[in-house]
């Protein structure tokens, strides 16, 4: 509280105020003094307390500053140590990188060869029939082919083991059970037989391995029965000994072409109506040839039997009938009459010998002409297809060309056997005629000797 000097006396502002209110000046000043003294003492105590707090805070701040400075010094020292370690590591890392680059360069060729061999082996294994029996090796070879780092010794050993397994298994014949897909799409488990890396069969059926789906599929069209019988024989064998088997060394290419080739019935159907007519001619001609061969064989057999018993003639053979005619006219003394009687019998039998030979010759001559007719008909159909559709699709011309070639082959296949059979039959008939003629001439000569002796 401030005091003001007025006419040499100190009066407080509060006293002045109290004076205006009519309060006793003496009481007010005393109370004011007491109050001021009390306030000054309180303020001094408060200021002393604050001063103590400030001093304590300053000491605490000084201690904290010292601690922070110490920590800062420790961190600075640690930074220097770490910087030194970093520089040393940088130098060491540079040296190790240089060493790694040098060693990687030495193994670069090995890595390239490994990647190439793994890729080639992966393609080989995925197309191999052996992978059906060992499907687990597909994942291994995929992982080896996809690696982008220098291979380890274990990885190189795995690749070597799979290549060695492929070589050893390619020379074996094994049996195992696996899933087989029918042409209709149905699947079933069957025991299959694998012949190296070439063919795989189930019972008498050839199977095809699809590398895309990694499945075994029955061929929609199986090869001829002769080939299927070898497959059945191989499936039925229990080991030991040798078994004939029709193997496709091209791993399915030749078998696919063989399956696509038309069968005998399909080739006959390609000849159409002309081909059927040629076959009918051939069948008829073969029946005639068969009948004549059996007939001449029977006549020859009876004639040989008659030659052994000339004194007992029989009318079931030409020689016996000639003997009967001779004995019936033996009493005649005219050789011309006897000769005419024998010639009559011989001529009848010669006609029987040559019966049907002309028919066979005609059929042998007609067959190639019918084949030529089929050739012309097929070529006409081919040129018509070319006129309508052009030459862009050879399949449109294949039907006519097939008919032209098949009918030609059918005509020759019919004509050649018929011509050979005709020659054989003619030779056989001529031989029998010669035997009969010789016997007839001998009988006439014997009769002439008897007549001459009688006259003498």
C-alpha positions in Angstrom: 0.0 0.0 0.0 1.4 3.4 -1.0 1.5 6.4 1.4 1.3 10.0 0.3 2.9 13.1 2.1 0.5 15.9 2.8 1.6 18.9 4.9 4.5 16.9 6.3 2.3 14.0 7.5 2.0 10.5 5.9 -1.6 9.5 5.3 -2.7 6.4 3.5 -5.1 6.5 0.7 -7.3 4.2 2.7 -7.3 6.6 5.6 -8.4 9.4 3.3 -11.2 7.3 2.1 -12.2 6.4 5.6 -12.0 10.0 6.6 -14.7 10.8 4.2 -16.9 8.2 5.6 -16.8 9.6 9.1 -14.7 6.7 10.7 -12.3 7.6 13.4 -8.9 8.4 11.9 -6.9 6.9 14.8 -8.6 3.5 14.7 -8.4 3.3 11.0 -4.7 4.0 10.8 -4.0 1.4 13.5 -6.0 -1.2 11.9 -4.5 -0.3 8.6 -1.1 -0.5 10.1 -1.8 -3.9 11.5 -3.3 -5.0 8.3 -0.4 -3.8 6.3 2.1 -5.3 8.6 0.2 -8.6 8.4 0.1 -8.4 4.7 3.8 -7.5 4.4 4.7 -10.4 6.6 2.5 -12.8 4.6 3.9 -11.4 1.3 7.4 -11.8 2.6 6.8 -15.4 3.6 5.2 -16.1 0.3 8.1 -14.5 -1.6 10.5 -16.5 0.5 8.7 -19.7 -0.3 8.7 -18.9 -4.0 12.3 -18.0 -3.9 13.1 -21.4 -2.3 11.0 -23.1 -5.0 12.8 -21.2 -7.7 16.2 -22.2 -6.2 15.1 -25.8 -6.0 13.8 -25.8 -9.5 17.0 -24.2 -10.8 19.0 -27.0 -9.1 16.8 -29.6 -10.6 17.1 -28.0 -14.0 20.8 -27.9 -13.7 20.9 -31.6 -12.7 18.7 -32.4 -15.7 20.9 -30.4 -18.0 23.9 -32.2 -16.7 22.2 -35.6 -17.3 21.1 -34.6 -20.8 24.6 -33.4 -21.6 26.0 -36.7 -20.3 23.6 -38.7 -22.4 24.4 -36.5 -25.4 28.0 -37.1 -24.9 27.4 -40.9 -24.7 25.3 -40.9 -27.9 27.9 -38.9 -29.7 30.5 -41.5 -28.6 28.1 -44.3 -29.7 27.6 -42.6 -33.1 31.3 -42.3 -33.6 31.7 -46.0 -32.8 28.8 -47.1 -35.1 30.1 -44.9 -37.9 33.4 -46.6 -37.5 31.7 -50.1 -37.5 29.6 -49.0 -40.6 32.7 -48.0 -42.5 34.4 -51.3 -41.6 31.3 -53.2 -42.7 31.1 -51.3 -46.0 34.6 -52.2 -46.7 34.0 -55.8 -45.8 30.8 -55.9 -47.8 32.5 -54.5 -50.9 35.2 -57.2 -50.6 32.5 -60.0 -50.1 30.5 -58.6 -53.1 33.6 -58.7 -55.3 34.3 -62.3 -54.1 30.7 -63.3 -54.8 30.7 -61.8 -58.2 33.9 -63.7 -59.0 32.5 -67.0 -57.8 29.1 -66.5 -59.4 30.9 -65.8 -62.7 32.7 -69.1 -62.4 29.4 -70.9 -61.7 27.4 -69.0 -64.4 28.0 -71.6 -67.1 27.0 -74.3 -64.7 23.7 -72.5 -63.9 23.0 -72.0 -67.6 23.6 -75.7 -68.4 21.4 -76.7 -65.4 18.5 -74.5 -66.4 18.7 -75.8 -70.0 18.9 -79.4 -68.9 16.0 -78.9 -66.4 13.8 -77.4 -69.1 14.5 -80.1 -71.6 14.0 -82.8 -69.0 10.7 -81.2 -67.9 9.3 -81.4 -71.5 10.6 -85.0 -71.9 9.1 -86.1 -68.6 5.7 -84.5 -69.3 5.5 -86.3 -72.7 6.8 -89.6 -71.3 4.6 -92.7 -70.6 6.8 -93.3 -67.5 5.4 -90.2 -65.8 2.0 -92.0 -65.6 3.6 -94.6 -63.4 5.6 -92.0 -61.4 3.4 -88.9 -61.3 5.2 -87.4 -58.3 8.3 -86.5 -60.3 6.4 -83.8 -62.2 6.3 -81.4 -59.3 10.0 -81.9 -58.7 11.1 -81.2 -62.2 8.8 -78.1 -62.3 10.5 -76.7 -59.3 14.0 -77.4 -60.7 13.1 -75.8 -64.1 11.7 -72.7 -62.4 14.7 -72.1 -60.1 16.5 -68.7 -60.6 19.4 -69.3 -58.3 22.6 -71.3 -58.6 21.5 -75.0 -58.1 22.6 -76.8 -55.0 24.2 -80.2 -55.0 21.0 -81.7 -53.9 19.1 -80.2 -56.8 21.7 -81.4 -59.3 21.4 -84.9 -57.8 17.6 -84.8 -58.1 17.9 -83.9 -61.8 20.5 -86.6 -62.4 18.3 -89.2 -60.6 15.3 -88.4 -62.8 17.3 -88.6 -66.0 18.8 -91.9 -64.9 15.3 -93.2 -64.0 14.0 -92.2 -67.5 16.8 -94.1 -69.2 16.5 -97.2 -67.1 12.7 -97.4 -67.2 12.6 -96.9 -71.0 13.9 -100.4 -71.5 11.4 -102.1 -69.2 8.0 -103.6 -69.5 5.9 -102.9 -66.3 2.4 -103.3 -65.1 0.5 -100.9 -62.8 -3.1 -99.7 -62.2 -4.2 -96.3 -63.3 -7.2 -94.4 -64.6 -8.3 -94.9 -68.2 -10.7 -92.7 -70.1 -13.1 -94.3 -72.6 -13.9 -92.6 -76.0 -17.3 -91.8 -74.5 -15.7 -89.9 -71.7 -16.3 -92.4 -68.9 -13.3 -93.3 -66.7 -12.4 -96.5 -65.0 -9.4 -98.0 -63.2 -7.6 -100.7 -65.1 -4.3 -102.6 -65.0 -2.2 -101.4 -67.9 1.1 -102.6 -69.4 3.7 -100.1 -70.4 6.3 -101.1 -73.1 9.2 -98.8 -72.5 8.3 -95.3 -73.6 6.6 -96.5 -76.8 3.2 -98.1 -76.2 0.8 -98.7 -73.3 -2.0 -101.2 -73.5 -4.9 -102.5 -71.4 -6.0 -106.1 -72.2 -6.1 -106.1 -76.0 -6.7 -102.3 -76.4 -4.1 -99.8 -77.3 -4.1 -96.6 -75.3 -3.1 -93.0 -76.2 -1.3 -90.7 -73.7 -2.5 -87.1 -73.9 0.3 -84.8 -72.7 -2.1 -81.9 -72.3 -4.5 -83.6 -69.9 -1.9 -86.1 -68.6 -4.5 -89.0 -69.0 -4.7 -92.3 -70.8 -7.4 -92.5 -73.4 -8.6 -95.6 -75.3 -8.2 -95.2 -79.1 -11.6 -94.5 -80.6 -10.7 -96.9 -83.3 -8.5 -99.9 -82.5 -6.0 -101.4 -85.1 -6.6 -104.7 -86.8 -7.3 -107.9 -84.8 -3.8 -109.3 -85.7 -2.2 -106.4 -83.8 -4.7 -106.5 -80.9 -4.0 -110.2 -80.5 -0.3 -109.4 -79.8 -1.4 -106.9 -77.2 -3.7 -109.5 -75.5 -0.8 -112.0 -75.5 1.5 -109.6 -73.9 -1.1 -108.7 -71.2 -1.8 -112.4 -70.5 1.9 -113.4 -70.0 3.1 -113.6 -66.5 6.8 -113.0 -67.2 9.6 -115.1 -68.6 10.1 -116.1 -72.2 9.6 -114.0 -75.3 6.3 -112.6 -76.5 5.6 -111.1 -79.9 4.2 -107.6 -79.7 3.4 -105.1 -82.4 5.2 -102.0 -81.0 5.1 -98.5 -82.5 8.6 -97.0 -82.2 7.3 -93.6 -83.2 5.3 -93.4 -79.9 1.9 -93.3 -81.5 2.4 -91.6 -84.9 2.5 -94.9 -86.9 -0.3 -96.3 -84.8 -2.5 -93.3 -85.5 -1.9 -93.6 -89.2 -2.6 -97.3 -89.1 -5.8 -96.8 -87.2 -6.9 -94.2 -89.8 -6.4 -96.5 -92.7 -9.6 -98.1 -94.0 -10.4 -101.7 -93.3 -11.2 -104.3 -95.9 -14.9 -103.8 -95.6 -14.5 -100.0 -95.9 -12.3 -100.5 -99.0 -15.0 -102.7 -100.5 -17.6 -100.1 -99.8 -15.5 -97.5 -101.6 -16.0 -99.5 -104.8 -19.7 -98.9 -104.6 -22.0 -100.7 -107.1 -19.3 -101.5 -109.6 -17.1 -103.0 -106.9 -20.0 -105.2 -105.6 -20.6 -106.5 -109.2 -16.9 -107.4 -109.6 -17.0 -109.2 -106.2 -20.1 -111.1 -107.4 -18.3 -112.1 -110.6 -15.3 -113.2 -108.6 -17.4 -115.3 -106.3 -19.3 -117.0 -109.1 -16.0 -117.7 -111.0 -14.4 -119.2 -107.9 -17.4 -121.4 -107.4 -17.2 -122.6 -111.0 -13.5 -123.3 -110.6 -14.0 -125.1 -107.3 -16.7 -127.3 -108.8 -14.5 -128.2 -111.9 -11.5 -128.9 -109.7 -13.5 -131.3 -107.5 -15.0 -132.9 -110.6 -11.7 -133.4 -112.4 -10.1 -134.7 -109.2 -12.9 -137.3 -108.8 -12.6 -138.3 -112.5 -8.8 -138.7 -112.1 -9.2 -140.7 -109.0 -11.7 -143.1 -110.7 -9.5 -143.4 -113.7 -6.5 -144.4 -111.6 -8.6 -147.0 -109.9 -9.7 -148.3 -113.3 -6.1 -148.6 -114.6 -5.5 -151.0 -111.8 -8.4 -153.2 -112.8 -8.6 -153.1 -116.6 -10.4 -156.4 -116.8 -13.4 -155.1 -114.9 -14.5 -151.9 -116.6 -16.9 -149.5 -114.9 -19.1 -146.8 -116.4 -18.3 -144.2 -113.7 -15.2 -143.0 -115.5 -14.2 -142.2 -119.1 -11.6 -145.0 -119.2 -14.2 -147.6 -118.0 -16.8 -146.3 -120.5 -14.2 -146.6 -123.3 -13.4 -150.2 -122.2 -17.1 -151.1 -122.2 -17.4 -149.7 -125.7 -14.4 -151.6 -126.8 -15.6 -154.9 -125.4 -19.0 -154.4 -126.9 -17.5 -154.0 -130.4 -14.5 -156.2 -130.0 -16.1 -158.9 -132.2 -16.1 -156.6 -135.2 -13.2 -157.0 -137.7 -13.3 -153.5 -139.0 -10.9 -151.2 -137.3 -12.5 -148.1 -138.6 -15.8 -149.0 -136.9 -14.1 -149.8 -133.6 -12.2 -146.6 -133.8 -15.3 -144.6 -134.5 -17.1 -146.2 -131.5 -14.2 -145.4 -129.2 -13.9 -141.8 -130.6 -17.6 -141.3 -129.8 -17.0 -142.1 -126.2 -13.8 -140.1 -126.0 -15.4 -137.0 -127.5 -18.2 -137.1 -125.0 -15.8 -137.4 -122.1 -13.6 -134.6 -123.5 -16.6 -132.3 -123.6 -17.1 -133.2 -119.9 -13.5 -132.4 -119.2 -13.7 -129.0 -120.7 -17.1 -128.1 -119.3 -17.0 -124.7 -117.5 -13.5 -123.7 -118.8 -14.9 -121.2 -121.2 -17.0 -119.6 -118.5 -14.0 -119.2 -116.3 -12.0 -117.6 -119.2 -14.9 -115.2 -119.9 -15.1 -114.2 -116.3 -11.4 -113.6 -116.1 -11.7 -111.3 -119.1 -14.7 -109.5 -117.8 -13.3 -108.7 -114.4 -10.6 -106.2 -115.5 -13.1 -104.6 -117.9 -15.5 -104.0 -115.0 -12.6 -102.6 -113.0 -11.9 -100.2 -115.9 -15.6 -99.2 -115.8 -15.3 -98.4 -112.1 -12.2 -96.4 -112.8 -14.0 -94.3 -115.4 -17.0 -93.9 -113.2 -14.9 -92.7 -110.3 -12.9 -90.2 -112.4 -16.2 -88.8 -113.7 -17.3 -88.3 -110.1 -14.0 -86.7 -109.3 -14.2 -84.2 -112.2 -17.8 -83.4 -111.2 -16.6 -82.5 -107.7 -13.8 -80.3 -109.1 -16.4 -78.6 -111.3 -18.7 -77.9 -108.4 -16.3 -77.1 -105.6 -12.9 -76.6 -107.2 -9.6 -78.1 -106.0 -9.5 -76.3 -102.6 -10.5 -79.3 -100.6 -8.9 -82.7 -101.6 -11.3 -84.6 -99.5 -14.1 -83.8 -102.0 -12.2 -85.6 -104.7 -11.1 -88.5 -102.5 -14.3 -90.4 -102.9 -14.1 -90.6 -106.7 -10.4 -91.4 -106.8 -10.9 -94.1 -104.2 -13.6 -95.7 -106.3 -11.5 -95.5 -109.4 -8.5 -97.2 -107.7 -10.4 -99.7 -105.7 -12.5 -101.0 -108.6 -9.3 -101.4 -110.7 -7.7 -103.4 -107.9 -10.8 -105.5 -107.4 -10.9 -106.3 -111.1 -7.3 -107.4 -111.2 -7.7 -109.4 -107.9 -10.6 -111.3 -109.5 -9.1 -111.7 -113.0 -5.6 -113.0 -111.9 -6.9 -115.9 -109.8 -9.5 -116.9 -112.4 -6.9 -116.8 -115.2 -4.5 -119.0 -113.2 -7.4 -121.3 -112.3 -8.4 -121.5 -116.0 -4.9 -122.4 -117.0 -4.7 -125.1 -114.3 -8.0 -126.6 -115.3 -7.1 -126.6 -118.9 -3.9 -128.3 -118.2 -5.6 -130.9 -116.0 -8.3 -131.6 -118.6 -5.7 -131.9 -121.3 -3.8 -134.4 -119.2 -6.9 -136.5 -118.6 -7.8 -136.3 -122.3 -4.3 -137.5 -123.2 -4.5 -140.4 -120.9 -7.9 -141.5 -122.4 -6.6 -141.0 -126.0 -3.5 -143.0 -125.3 -5.6 -145.9 -123.9 -8.0 -145.7 -126.9 -5.1 -145.7 -129.4 -3.6 -148.7 -127.6 -6.8 -150.6 -127.8 -7.1 -150.0 -131.5 -3.5 -151.0 -132.0 -4.1 -154.2 -130.0 -7.2 -155.0 -132.1 -5.2 -154.4 -135.3 -2.5 -156.9 -134.1 -5.2 -159.5 -133.4 -6.8 -159.1 -136.8 -3.4 -159.3 -138.6 -2.6 -162.5 -136.6 -6.0 -164.0 -137.5 -5.4 -163.3 -141.2 -2.0 -164.8 -141.1 
